[in-house]
């Protein structure tokens, strides 16, 4: 259903904004030295440690039946990774 041409819009064309990003990333690393020329570094990294859901922007089409609804998420869930680095 579209508004007719004589309707006066009293609200802005775009309103409602996406929430801010609330992500905590962490990294832990430990160096192990074997002699003077050989070193091993273990690294553990976590992205989005608290696993916060980030919602997408709401539907802001005034004539839509789903005005104001949010149907998507943005970003990644918690991601963990490990790494091993050898320096000689």
C-alpha positions as CSV (number, residue, x, y, z in Angstrom):
1,X,0.0,0.0,0.0
2,X,1.6,3.3,-1.1
3,X,0.6,6.7,0.3
4,X,-1.1,8.9,-2.2
5,X,0.5,12.0,-3.7
6,X,-1.4,14.4,-1.3
7,X,-0.1,12.9,1.9
8,X,2.5,15.0,3.7
9,X,5.3,13.1,5.2
10,X,6.0,14.3,8.7
11,X,8.9,12.0,9.5
12,X,12.3,11.7,7.9
13,X,12.9,9.4,5.0
14,X,15.5,7.5,6.9
15,X,15.4,6.9,10.6
16,X,16.5,4.3,12.9
17,X,20.1,3.3,13.0
18,X,22.0,0.1,13.4
19,X,23.3,-0.5,16.9
20,X,27.0,0.2,17.7
21,X,29.5,-2.6,17.6
22,X,30.1,-4.3,20.9
23,X,32.9,-6.8,20.3
24,X,35.7,-7.9,22.6
25,X,38.8,-9.5,21.0
26,X,41.6,-11.1,23.1
27,X,45.0,-12.6,22.4
28,X,47.3,-14.6,24.6
29,X,50.8,-15.6,23.6
30,X,53.8,-17.3,25.2
31,X,57.4,-17.5,24.0
32,X,59.5,-20.6,24.6
33,X,63.2,-20.2,24.0
34,X,65.5,-23.1,23.3
35,X,69.1,-22.0,23.3
36,X,70.1,-18.6,21.8
37,X,68.9,-19.1,18.2
38,X,65.7,-21.1,18.5
39,X,62.4,-19.7,19.7
40,X,58.8,-21.1,19.5
41,X,55.8,-18.8,20.0
42,X,52.4,-20.2,20.9
43,X,49.4,-17.9,20.3
44,X,45.7,-18.2,21.2
45,X,43.3,-15.7,19.8
46,X,39.6,-15.2,20.3
47,X,37.4,-12.9,18.3
48,X,34.0,-11.8,19.8
49,X,34.9,-13.4,23.1
50,X,31.6,-12.5,24.8
51,X,29.6,-13.8,21.8
52,X,27.4,-10.7,21.5
53,X,24.8,-10.7,18.8
54,X,24.8,-7.7,16.5
55,X,21.5,-7.1,14.9
56,X,21.1,-5.6,11.4
57,X,19.4,-2.3,10.6
58,X,15.6,-2.2,10.9
59,X,13.3,-2.0,8.0
60,X,12.6,1.8,7.5
61,X,10.3,1.7,4.5
62,X,7.2,3.7,5.6
63,X,4.8,1.8,3.4
64,X,6.0,-1.7,4.4
65,X,4.0,-4.0,6.6
66,X,7.2,-5.0,8.4
67,X,8.2,-1.4,9.3
68,X,10.6,-1.4,12.2
69,X,11.4,-5.2,12.2
70,X,14.9,-6.5,12.2
71,X,15.4,-9.7,10.1
72,X,19.2,-10.1,10.1
73,X,22.3,-10.2,12.1
74,X,25.7,-8.7,11.3
75,X,29.2,-9.9,12.1
76,X,30.5,-13.3,13.1
77,X,29.9,-15.5,16.1
78,X,32.8,-16.3,18.5
79,X,35.9,-17.4,16.6
80,X,38.9,-19.1,18.3
81,X,42.2,-19.8,16.6
82,X,45.6,-21.1,17.6
83,X,49.0,-20.6,16.1
84,X,52.5,-21.8,16.4
85,X,55.5,-19.7,15.2
86,X,59.0,-21.0,15.0
87,X,61.9,-18.6,14.8
88,X,65.5,-19.7,14.2
